[in-house]
Amino acid sequence: MMDPLHNEAKAAVLARYRSLADIADSVGMTTLARDLRVSRLPKLENERFHVVVLGEFNHGKSTFVNALLGQDVLPTGITPTTAAINHVIYSPVPKARAILMNGDSLDLTPSEIKDWVTVAGGRADEVSHVELGYPVDILQDNIVLVDTPGVNDLNEQRAEVTYGYVPRADAVLFLLDAGQALKDSEREFLSSHMLDGSRDRLIFVLGKMDLLNDDEKSAVTAYVKEGVAKLAPGASVYPLSAKSWLVRRDPESGMPPLLEHLGLFLAGDRARILLDNAAADAARTAAYLEQNLNVRLHAWDMTVEQLEERVAIVRQQLDASKRSLDELHVRIESDAASIKAHVGADLDAFAQAFVAAIPAQLDAIDADDIKKYLPSFIEDKFKEWA
């Protein structure tokens, strides 16, 4: 039975959320009001504990989520894929639905899921989030696993969706890519969006370890642990290969230690963490509303001339920003063309060297050895080129 004090505090936070939604509606902030009613109120009412997976695009977040679930649930690919927030919840039978911006829901078939959650599908902008239900043990007891667009997504709207979700996370799994771990952009995101209020609920996952040799694994792991210790003292780092665990349940993949840690974490005082986070989120939302209202009140006190002057200044700033963006796009296109030319030349050189090396290798080994060693030979040659 839940502690009466917990129920009392929960009712108070829910009342605060409802009041904030009403205020937001009354001043025309309909998007905020809708988010409070569609997402935040149901989360607290049902005491759903959100474990959010964050990371830059193309770092394998969806593959990692699939590994946690033990099956292919989310669409994956080699390009930035996720375009909407995905909630994966426990369900005795697989199911899916799109939660629309107005709070309505639409049941989805398995073949329709990718249309609503991926960039290529083209319908992600129509939903608040997509909810996927699967019979997975880790999701029992109101655990919600949340997959997000990349924190550095070039699409500003998708990036803002992720940024806005961070403060509401009850626990965060921050995914790093072993091939380019703890970049400046990741350090900046952590410093500006995570470390102030989320340090104690942050777990780092160092993925794609299967792409490194043993010496590289040791060096990268040591580098990341040292960097994390400076950014977030006490935070855990788990090197692993989600693909190795998902494909063949490799006990050496690094997933078992993370799953054990998550099991212990989720067995803790989730109700207190969830309520504390909701109360903090309500306080931040109230402060944001107050700031917005103060700006509007100040604007009402200004004369028409003062307002026109302010508008002119903003227009000048927007024009300057647009010129800067146009110049940046030109430079990016130029750099991209140069990179493509260099990569094409390098690939041609690699192909020629590869073709030249194959006959000697084939002459030196028998058919059984070819089956055994050719895959690793191709991989090594590709690494030399890359």
Buried (B, 14 or more C-beta within 10 A) or exposed (E): EEEEEBEEBBEEBBEBBEEBBEBBBEEEBEEBBBBBBBBBBEBBEEBBBBBBBBBBBBBBBBBBBBBBBBEEBBBBBEEBBBBBBBBBBBBEEEBBBBBBBEEEEBEBEEEBBBBBBBBEBEBBEEBBBBBBBBEBEBBEEBBBBBBBBBBBBEBEEBBEBBBEBBBBBBBBBBBBBBBEBBEEEBBEBBEEBBBEBBBEBBBBBBBBBBBBEEEEBEEBBEEBBEBBEEBBEEBBBBBBBBBBBBEEEBEEBBBBEBBEEBEEBBEEEBBEBBBBBBBBBBEEBBEBBEEBEEEEEEEEEEEEEEEEEEEEEEEEEEEEEEEEEEEEEEEEEEEEEEEEEEEEEEEEEBEEEBEEEBEEBEEEBEEEEEEEEBEEBEEEBEEEEE
